[in-house]
């Protein structure tokens, strides 16, 4: 079941105007995920990360996410961490990244995810 990021750290945005009068925005940051492994098989879930300004119109977004912090409490046995993919949704004029995560190992933790997205449209 998808869950919302527990925090957003160091959100940055750079805005420029395109020749056709649209807004081009570069967004970066780190989000809290707090996903814990459940055994030696892959456990998969999805973190939703709201980013950037409110938009009047979103034409397109090119997002990417990667692991930013992982840990293991004891000895790593069959341990693994992954960001499987990163997509986006428009929820009430706000970009929400949907990052699919995977983790194995009973005491493995996926703590943070780093993101970068380039968006174009009209900021509202």
Secondary structure, DSSP 8 states (H G I E B T S, - for coil): --EE-S-EEEEEEEEEE-TTS-EEEEEEEEEEEEEE--SSS-EEEEEEEEEEEEEEEEEEEEEEEEEEEEEESS--SS-EEEEEEEEEEEETTEEEEEEEEEEESTTEEEEEEEEEEEEEEEE-
